[in-house]
Amino acid sequence: MLTVGLVGKRAGSFVAGLQSLPEVRIVAVCELSTEALERLAGRADVPAGGQFTHYDDLLERARPDLVILGTPMHLHVPQAIQALDLGIHALSEVTAAVDLDQCRQLVAAVRRSRAHYMMAENACYRKAAMLVRALAHEGLFGRCYFAEGEYLHDVKQLHHFPDGPPTWRATWQVGKRGCTYGTHSLGPALEFFGPEARVTSVSCMGSGIHTDPEHPHDDTCIMLCQLNVGGVIKVRLDMMSNRPHNQAYQALQGTKGCYEAPRGFGDDHKVWLGGDAASDPRARREWRSLWDYADEFLPEPWRSLGNDAARAGHGGGDYFVVRDFVQAILHGRTPPIDVYRAMDYTVPGLISEQSIVQGGVPLPVPDFREVA
Ligand SMILES: NC(=O)c1ccc[n+]([C@@H]2O[C@H](COP(=O)([O-])OP(=O)(O)OC[C@H]3O[C@@H](n4cnc5c(N)ncnc54)[C@H](O)[C@@H]3O)[C@@H](O)[C@H]2O)c1
């Protein structure tokens, strides 16, 4: 039996995935806000004895085997380190860290701990992202050389509490320039290129500040990522612009085919897989639905558990993230998004913060596998 503590109300999104696993029991919840604590406890069915308003108390008194950190971004690293140093596994919300110093501290803590760490990048587990990844790894796009990801989500209303003071987002997401929240876009795009793919250098430019003069964050920020496997990824982050949301746009181009996610207004996921016909100028260049390829290529978790995952919300990602982490712990396997993969998704955004203030100059991205 693996006991779990949920920290921060967002950790409630993982309840359905946890409850689908017979080896798991949620024993504790922690929230600073007593109202949010009550809702979280109700959602996870945790009695009063397992409810805490301080993280230290949850760790000491409930002593779960695993904590799920759904707290503000700057708390992920200190809270993960506290757990790891007690031998408690940690599943952290995105992004993994808010600066390079935190990255170094987190990697060191994972190295010295017997417990596992994983970053919960649910975007990598969306149905379309997993199917496109499977097609890419089967070689159906040929050699991949370009991918895109966009996170377009006007969250200006989340930068202040209803009574006025700034929230954590005002500091860590829009209190500085650069691609401060890029992992939802970069994670799935990197995985299209394969598990060895990582970003070696980053160049970042901004649109300037137009709709929200209070914060020093560009309305749109573009991060260009050069890859070690050849190719480039373009990430657009926009948490300001007045427009409909699209938090999951991705695209992929290879030598034999391409994929584009919907941009809304009735659009759907689509691919063109020219195959050998790609070299034939008379070949038909018409889109097909991505879902035409699901029968043959949809990966297993979505095949047998897709309906349950979809019901759990957030595109099913949270459901599979937590199941994968628990299964890695129970079977002693390396988690799919371990601390190094978490760095591969997070560090380019942190380097982009330096690039954008230097006018977009390309800067190298350290590989934390090699950082002492
Ligand atoms: N993966 C996704 O799809 C996704 C979606 C939303 C948010 N997030 C991430 O989840 C995290 C939380 O985001 P949110 O939108 O819920 O933020 P939020 O500001 O709405 O909520 C944060 C909550 O954390 C609580 N909290 C703060 N410090 C705490 C502490 N020390 N111990 C316990 N609880 C504490 C607050 O009381 C608050 O209820 C962020 O890291 C964000 O990036 C991820």
The ligand as an ORCA input file, in Angstrom:
! r2SCAN-3c Opt
* xyz 0 1
  N      -0.742     21.136    -15.114
  C      -1.756     21.952    -15.271
  O      -2.567     21.806    -16.159
  C      -1.911     23.078    -14.284
  C      -3.097     23.817    -14.227
  C      -3.208     24.813    -13.259
  C      -2.161     25.054    -12.386
  N      -1.035     24.320    -12.481
  C       0.056     24.504    -11.515
  O      -0.434     24.169    -10.243
  C       0.089     25.022     -9.248
  C      -1.031     25.720     -8.500
  O      -1.757     26.519     -9.410
  P      -3.213     27.051     -9.052
  O      -3.780     27.569    -10.314
  O      -3.984     26.029     -8.290
  O      -2.835     28.259     -8.083
  P      -3.806     29.004     -7.067
  O      -3.134     30.272     -6.706
  O      -5.191     29.052     -7.622
  O      -3.848     28.050     -5.814
  C      -2.717     27.801     -5.045
  C      -3.194     27.160     -3.765
  O      -2.058     26.733     -3.023
  C      -2.321     27.007     -1.666
  N      -1.039     27.107     -0.979
  C      -0.118     28.092     -1.063
  N       0.943     27.815     -0.289
  C       0.696     26.628      0.301
  C       1.407     25.820      1.211
  N       2.620     26.174      1.658
  N       0.845     24.663      1.621
  C      -0.379     24.303      1.189
  N      -1.109     25.020      0.310
  C      -0.575     26.176     -0.118
  C      -3.132     28.283     -1.642
  O      -3.885     28.392     -0.473
  C      -3.996     28.118     -2.899
  O      -5.250     27.533     -2.597
  C       1.022     25.962     -9.994
  O       2.322     25.483     -9.916
  C       0.549     25.932    -11.417
  O       1.604     26.166    -12.311
  C      -0.898     23.340    -13.395
*
